[in-house]
């Protein structure tokens, strides 16, 4: 995971140096945004997806459900079964 951050920082540094050498400030900002920030943020978000899923699964596994099974659904199903067998 740390290697991903080191690579991202290196890429942003290279793009910053490219942006500094642009002829005007608008071109520099656009270069940094479209060559650096946007692709790097998208890549970091995509590469971090498995970690986010593992963290969410661990969080859901550690939290027991508040009400247990859905008692309203179970009781409705029991009532339907009782009605069907009684008729």
C-alpha positions as CSV (number, residue, x, y, z in Angstrom):
1,X,0.0,0.0,0.0
2,X,2.8,2.4,0.8
3,X,4.4,1.8,-2.6
4,X,1.2,3.0,-4.2
5,X,1.5,6.3,-2.4
6,X,5.2,6.7,-3.2
7,X,4.4,6.2,-6.9
8,X,1.6,8.6,-6.8
9,X,3.8,11.3,-5.1
10,X,6.5,10.7,-7.7
11,X,4.0,11.1,-10.5
12,X,2.6,14.3,-9.1
13,X,6.1,15.6,-8.7
14,X,6.9,15.0,-12.3
15,X,3.6,16.5,-13.4
16,X,4.2,19.5,-11.2
17,X,7.6,20.1,-12.9
18,X,5.9,19.8,-16.3
19,X,3.3,22.3,-15.2
20,X,5.9,24.8,-14.0
21,X,7.6,24.8,-17.4
22,X,4.4,25.7,-19.3
23,X,4.3,29.0,-21.0
24,X,1.4,30.5,-19.0
25,X,-0.4,29.9,-15.7
26,X,-3.6,28.6,-17.3
27,X,-1.7,25.9,-19.2
28,X,0.2,25.0,-16.1
29,X,-2.9,24.6,-14.0
30,X,-4.6,22.5,-16.8
31,X,-1.5,20.4,-17.2
32,X,-1.3,19.7,-13.5
33,X,-5.0,19.0,-13.3
34,X,-5.5,16.8,-16.4
35,X,-2.1,15.0,-16.3
36,X,-1.7,14.8,-12.6
37,X,-4.6,15.2,-10.2
38,X,-7.4,13.6,-12.2
39,X,-5.7,10.5,-13.4
40,X,-3.8,10.0,-10.1
41,X,-7.0,10.3,-8.0
42,X,-8.9,7.9,-10.2
43,X,-6.1,5.4,-10.1
44,X,-5.8,5.7,-6.3
45,X,-9.5,5.3,-5.9
46,X,-9.6,2.2,-8.2
47,X,-6.6,0.5,-6.5
48,X,-8.0,1.1,-3.0
49,X,-11.4,-0.5,-3.8
50,X,-10.4,-4.0,-2.5
51,X,-9.1,-2.5,0.7
52,X,-12.4,-0.6,1.1
53,X,-14.4,-3.8,0.5
54,X,-12.4,-5.7,3.1
55,X,-12.8,-3.0,5.6
56,X,-16.6,-2.8,5.0
57,X,-16.9,-6.6,5.3
58,X,-14.9,-6.7,8.5
59,X,-17.0,-3.9,9.9
60,X,-20.2,-5.7,9.0
61,X,-18.9,-9.0,10.4
62,X,-18.0,-7.4,13.7
63,X,-21.4,-5.7,14.2
64,X,-24.2,-8.1,15.1
65,X,-27.6,-7.3,13.7
66,X,-29.7,-5.2,16.0
67,X,-32.9,-7.1,15.9
68,X,-31.7,-10.5,14.7
69,X,-33.9,-12.1,12.1
70,X,-36.7,-10.0,10.7
71,X,-39.5,-11.0,13.2
72,X,-42.2,-9.3,11.2
73,X,-41.4,-11.3,8.1
74,X,-41.2,-14.6,10.1
75,X,-44.5,-14.0,11.8
76,X,-46.2,-13.1,8.5
77,X,-44.9,-16.3,7.0
78,X,-46.1,-18.3,10.0
79,X,-49.5,-16.8,9.7
80,X,-49.8,-17.6,6.1
81,X,-48.7,-21.2,6.8
82,X,-51.3,-21.5,9.6
83,X,-54.0,-20.1,7.3
84,X,-53.1,-22.5,4.5
85,X,-53.1,-25.6,6.8
86,X,-56.3,-24.6,8.6
87,X,-58.4,-24.4,5.4
